[in-house]
Amino acid sequence: MNETDEHNIEEDGFAEVVKLGEDDPLQLSSGETLSPFNVAYKSWGTLNTDKSNAILVCHALTGDQYARGKNPLTGKEGWWPKVIGPGLPIDTDKFFVICANVLGSCSGTTGPKEINPDTGKVYGLDFPVITIADMVSAQVKLIDYLGIEKLFSVIGGSMGGMQVMHWAVGYRDRLRTAMPIASTWRHSAQNIAFHEVGRQAIMADPDWQGGKYAESDARPHAGLSVARMAAHITYMSEKSLTSKFGRNLQDRDKLTFGFDADFQIESYLRYQGISFVDRFDANSYLYITRAMDYYDITSNYNGNLTEAFDGTDVKFCIMSFTSDWLYTTRESREMVRALNAVGAQVSFMEIDMDKGHDSFLLDCPEMFNIISGFLSAEAEVAGIKTNE
């Protein structure tokens, strides 16, 4: 694909889906391969003549390719509407912006809910276990398909930040800048534990049926709902929970002395769980959380974070939030210290915000200004030209 006008896709509507890996199978960390596989993606803006203005935006665990505009799968607004768009921090008047659904997910990219070409049936647990590295390998094939040799930037929050870091370590010659937000360099024991609770909730649901629920009319909605409820608690801060809900009762003026949702926070979590099952696949949740648990960018570098960054030319802008206890500022500072140790170019900002881990998805003017300032300054240094 060489014509830039083919890459100027409408804001709304379904994503582009491309079939990749037919002649060059995707080599997975497990030793298995995928061929062919689909990648669903959206793009905004125009790729310039020398293809130097492309930005890859990476989504979080339950995100998808619909970062802006109306999501046709849910009917709701995209997950980063104040960040991506004309005149916004990731300015689509200047940059060609790509967001792809990750491998293993459930919005069009190949994953456990898709059809296994070898059997003609839904993959289910026959889908190979994947890693963050595998997600990035699939993205690399997409970028190759689009004819882009080097990305101007790779940007993402949470699990998206993990993808950013793997790009920066594993494909350092394929990007100029990296912006991991509210993320980390390896998954902690605490976070692995939270994920295991969610996975066990799904697998304990009788309707999970050993992962073969696609063969019946039942779905493990109860288990997936509980998994979402448990995870959602980690995305918020104690202060935000208290200020938003406290111990306020839900539609009643006294306790019921039963197990209905007496408190507003209980009702809120139940709503989060119930609404989640309508848009996400249970097996995909198992696979993606496992990929996050396996994530450690030092695994091929003797467990040494400094060694992982040695020799990098990528320029980093790292952000954390004061109230994020899922991926803490301490972990971001560890990345910054390792980058400083090898003389890499890195800037770091800890943003004072009390909303917890999900702050990167909320209205945060300081984050918006940092993204805009960093990209604008680097574009000027790089001499990035947009098509007039």
Secondary structure, 3 states (H helix, E strand, C coil): CCCHHHHCCCCCCCCEEEEECCCCCEECCCCCEECCEEEEEEEECCCCCCCCCEEEEECCCCCCCCCCCECCCCCCECCCCCCEECCCCEECCCCEEEEECCCCCCCCCCCCCCEECCCCEECHHHCCCCCHHHHHHHHHHHHHHCCCCCEEEEEEECHHHHHHHHHHHHCHHHEEEEEEECCCCECCHHHHHHHHHHHHHHHHCHHHHHHCHHHCCCCCHHHHHHHHHHHHHHHCCHHHHHHHCCCCECCCCCCCCCCCCCEHHHHHHHHHHHHHCCCCCHHHHHHHHHHHHHCECCCCCCCCHHHHHCCCCCEEEEEEECCCCCCCHHHHHHHHHHHHHCCCEEEEEEECCCCCHHHHHCCCHHHHHHHHHHHHHHHHHHCCCCCC
